[in-house]
Amino acid sequence: MTELVDDPTPPDAPQQGEILEPLRRAIGERYLTYALSTIMHRALPDARDGLKPVHRRILYAMSRLRLSSTGGFLKSAKISGDTMGDFHPHGDAAIYDAMARLAQDFAVRYPLVDGQGNFGNIDGDNPAASRYTEARMTFIAEAMLEGLAEDAVDFRDNYDGRLQEPSVLPATFPNILANGSSGIAVGMATNIPPHNIAELIDACIHLIKSPNAGDDTLLQYVPGPDFPTGGVIVEPPENIAQAYRTGRGSFRLRATYEIEDLGRGQWQIVVTEIPYQVQKSKLIEKIAELIQTKKVPILADVRDESAEDIRVILEPKSKNVDPDLLMGLMYRNSDLEVRFSLNMNVLIDGVTPKVCSMKEVLRAFLDHRRDVLGRRARHRMAKIDHRLEVLDGFIIAFLNLDRVIDIIRYDDDPKAALMREDWDKEHPRALDEKDYVTPAAGAGELTEVQSEAILNMRLRSLRKLEEIELTRERDALRAEHDGLAELLASEELQWKKITEQLRETKKQFGKNYAGGARRTRFAEAGEVEDVPIEAMIDREPITVVCSQMGWIRAMTGHIDLARELKFKDGDGPRFVFHAETTDRLLAFGSNGRFYTLSAANLPGGRGMGEPLRLMVDLPNEVEIVDLFIHDPERRLLVASDAGNGFVCAEKEIVAQTRGGKQVLNVKDDERARICIPVQGDHVAVVSENGKFLVFSIEEMPELTRGKGVRLQKYNMARGRQGALELDGGLADVTTFNWDEGLQWEMGGGKTRTESDLSPWLGKRAGIGKRPPHGFPKSYKFK
């Protein structure tokens, strides 16, 4: 029998190799690690070179492949593959997309990649596959890498430690502002527009001369963004200044257009520049939708006649249309005007994310340039020291040429012999082999580097003039060394040198550079005011026809209302009235909502029309109570079949959306029934059980929305099932002037007027009496 032994280890104790910690802390630490990785290594650009790691690695991989701006092209698949395998262990599709964007002149103000093949277009089409396209660096990209081989920046291990990659590029211009950047990190984002290099360099030079210059002063040199697609910035200058001062803001950017005369009074608008990051194909689709839905009735057609340049044609409906009015409506309803948000969130020194002003970003770039200048100067000084050491050895060798030749020719270890010899540095000595002795180490000894250089020297270098050239080179290098030492010792000389470099960069990429001139212009906004529909539509007479099943159409002209019209089988006329194309129509539903339609948008009268329910969001179970022309000066009386109602101003019930506007609140078992214009000082109400009541209109409240007040009281009676039901309900309501009496139709074309309605006059919410003699049995006033 096996003996059971209690295990002293608790069941929840950590096993070997396990670490127990609270879930809250574990998730917090891991999420923070992920957030920092996203912020620093993926989403936010470095303020010094304006690049994210993927862009920096692409350019460095291209430089290692020797893809210079004057050299040949290489397959994009090879470039993205090398970048992925050596430096950026992410998907090759993401790397290729990033490289393709650097080659798009409509997306990047100063492209860093020179692409050959299909790299996408402004319509939004994707680039061709990487196996079909080729690329190399541009001249500007080479400026970003200038000095990389001169220890200008720090290098770090790549992801697997096999290679070294730069932590930042030297960047001879402020690329962070020149090309801009955008990205979404964890808990933060960045969106920086592109700017003009020449303007940025002028601002940098001013900041060098006046380190305490204010943010507003820099706007004299950089008035605003310079987008690659041009356009017009219409943001007020004070808003632009505030955005650059705080690092947050936005800019209103409009398309550029011109009016093209077609002769005989005809004209059309030609859009030549569209806003930044707007896809032309989607823009035209949106404009075509505006034409189809008649949201801009004065626009007749849109055409895309673009080739290499943008040429979008907007054709007005009439030559009498105001072009400024048309463009104002297009700015409001389409992406011909956009708002570009500025969020200058960058990594300072590649580590700390911070929302910076323009001055802070330029200062970070200038500090980086000073650091690059110092590192390159020290690297050059080290190279000069090494070369001077070699030159000194060569000069000694020329001064003692015969002895050097003897040592190299006869000594078993010439390198050690050269290092042991005490050489004459002023006058040559002709020593025989017997005279050769090993002197003690002194000032005339050669170093290992000098001895190795002498041994590797070619025989052709032993000509007579070489000594003079060596001396001249040595003197020049010593002068350069002294100049570099003086540069490193003087901050003033350093900034002077940086200024010279910036001016040289401006000459390269300024106005004389292809595409260096400013593209985006500035203008005043010219606010778009609300335009009445009458100003956008040609006024023409129409006849509105709505059937019993809710099919609506607009017949051209004012036809005879008694004319027989065609309808679908089982359908017939419900509403027929004269209107004009500039009118707005109001439809009142049994759910108490008012729906607004434009008469100009109604379907033509050649067919049967279209269902009203498709033009507005009218539910299938809701009936159309009334349909009429909107009159903003009129008041309406609305009421439900339960006898509740109120007066409302017609200008307050116009709906701006397809869903309509709720005005009369009704319960599930109630329906809106009455909608009539107020045309008198008294109200006449008749119920379904034949009770007639008259009261003053002043007893009716005027509301914009609600259930209203009771117009007439109805009794409760037991129905067939024994339940209490409403005995009757509201049948009809009308308004009239007391002095003129009340008139109603008796049928057969006859009417009757009751001038004395005193017997039926009472208070609102009364029961009423039997109707006057001759009142229709239908209990309807019309």
Secondary structure, 3 states (H helix, E strand, C coil): CCCCCCCCCCCCCCCCCCCCCCHHHHHHHHHHHHHHHHHHHHHCCECCCCCCHHHHHHHHHHHHCCCCCCCCCEEHHHHHHHHHHHCCCCCHHHHHHHHHHHCCCCCCCCCCEEEECCCCCCCCCCCCCCCCCEEEECHHHHHHHCCHHHCCCCEEECCCCCCEEECCCCCCCCHHHHCCEEEECCCCEEEECCCCHHHHHHHHHHHHHCCCCCHHHHCCCCCCCCCCCCCEECCCHHHHHHHHHHCEEEEEEECEEEEEEEECCEEEEEEEECCCCCCHHHHHHHHHHHHHHCCCCCEEEEEECCCCCCCEEEEECCCCCCHHHHHHHHHHHCCCEEEEEEECEEEECCCEEEECCHHHHHHHHHHHHHHHHHHHHHHHHHHHHHHHHHHHHHHHHHHCHHHHHHHHHHCCCHHHHHHHCCCCCCCCCCCCCCCCCCCCCCCCCCCHHHHHHHHCCCHHHHCCCHHHHHHHHHHHHHHHHHHHHHHHHCHHHHHHHHHHHHHHHHHHHCCCCCCCCCCCEECCCCCCCCCCHHHCCCCCEEEEEEECCCEEEEEECCCCCCCCCCCCCCCCEEEEEEEECCCEEEEEECCCEEEEEEHHHCCECCCCCEEHHHHCCCCCCCCEEEEEECCCCCEEEEEECCCEEEEEEHHHCCCCCCCCEECECCCCCCCEEEEEECCCCEEEEEECCCCEEEEEHHHCCECCCECCEECCCCEEEECCCCCEEEECCEEEEEEECCCCCEEEEEECCEEEEECCCHHHECCCCCCCECCCCCCCCCCCCC
